[in-house]
Amino acid sequence: MKFLAWMYDIAREQAPTADRLAELLAQSAAAGYDAVGLYLEHRFEYRSAPWAAAPGALSPAALKSAIATARAAGPTPRVIPFLNSLGHMEGFIRSEDGWFLGETHEVGRLSLQVCPCRDECRDFVKRLLADVIAAFDDEWLHIGGDEAWELGKCARCAARVEKVGKAGLFGEYYGELCRWVLRQGRRPGLWADMLLEHPAAMDHLPRETLLFDWQYFDRPRTTTRRLRDRGFEVVCCPSVQSYNSIWAFLAETQRNIDEHVEDAHEHGALGVCVTTWEYSFLTNFPATFPLVLAAGRRIRGKLSWDAALRAVGGEQFAVAAEILGNRIPAAAKSIAPGTWRVIRDRMLVRQNPFYLWADWREEACQAPGDAILRLCDEVDALLPNDSPLRFPALFYRVSVQWVRAVEAAHRAYAARDLPGCCRALSAGAALLAQLEAGAAEIARPEVGGSRADVFRVRAMVERVQTVIRRIESLESDGVVVRGRPYLPAFQMITHDAYIPHDYAGWRTGMYR
């Protein structure tokens, strides 16, 4: 293996200190990594865009301090900057001073992407790249390019797409940027997904461009071969599958990494970069970072996965990882591999924990829920109190218990026992509130995790309290009249769009 790296998604609300980064670099070197990629987006203090640096953004000074500390202590991996320059620019666009950058800003729509046809957007991106070049000393500069789904949305871009197609628009934009990076003395890197979708775009790119082929659910052999046949060097990119679960899908992570390593060898790729994503919405970096270290030891040290996990975290960690990563997901179809973060989506992304009850009640209230609770007990019995793995076990436990509390509330509501319903919901709110301490631990400066998750937990609890207030005020609002049988459906009164006296609940059927 010529090159082995892993990538840390700082952009998703992370705030690592210089000391924490130095520690990660030392651990990465010990695990066999040649490089660590820092995926920045808006979570870096760009000199040209100070308005984008919210509290906790990584500063150039902290970065340089971390690298210097690590290098003084011993062998240190390269530190490669990863940012974005077309899609995934929402952190800039959704700040007051960055709104103008959006592809669809002229029609007042939220956008994830800057406009590739406007000079002010291209100049803005080049200034960001220049800021990163000044802060990082690595020869590579990864400039993003993935998931640019809004190509051709604005009038300028639509007109250009009419002439050259989406491949031409994408290729022209990144051809110019890659050549600019080369003129600065750095080697550009791009994610390959849009190039695979629009192959003609590759005609516009200098062949010095490195292509990062990410295939999180398939082998990369076919796609890597296609990119290599076009004359590009390729880095194969598997993922730690934590973004689509509460902890991680362990067997799927192991398979994905192994297949990328095999195909990188077989098809002449430059190497492998293990990606990590989305350490937010109560998915925490300390709990899954050992998987990254284990992957390095497996690839470089030729260890079995079990031996690598034990080398990193000890026997109890390895057993707990098996439970959290394989046995709990296997206990219920709704959270099994192949699903998409069902619990986190309903409770946190959509910000209404009642949606989890609506979608998961049949499993959570029956044998699958019982099995999950027993497995959480096993994890707790294995691990010390300060283990980061205890929090995902708590999250699973609270999720099952929450759904059961809502089920009890629904039974009371249907029986017109409104005080009993409110008592059950109050108990459920107390369960959800148990997650706040873990979220606060993750947000500590020494850990550098999401500061938003504490507020997400509080928002869940407040959502429950809002529903309790709705139920308590049904009579005073005149929605329910004592002695008459009418009662709004429980699914309606718990919906975000509930309005008293909107008896048909029109808005509750429009979105969730």
Helices and strands as residue ranges (DSSP letters): E 4-9, H 18-31, E 35-39, G 50-52, H 60-73, E 78-82, H 90-93, G 99-101, G 105-107, H 119-135, E 140-142, H 155-183, E 187-191, H 193-197, G 199-204, E 210-214, H 221-229, E 234-237, H 250-266, E 271-275, H 285-301, H 305-313, H 315-322, I 323-327, H 328-331, G 333-335, H 342-344, I 345-349, H 354-364, H 367-382, H 390-414, H 418-433, H 435-443, H 452-472, H 490-493, G 506-509
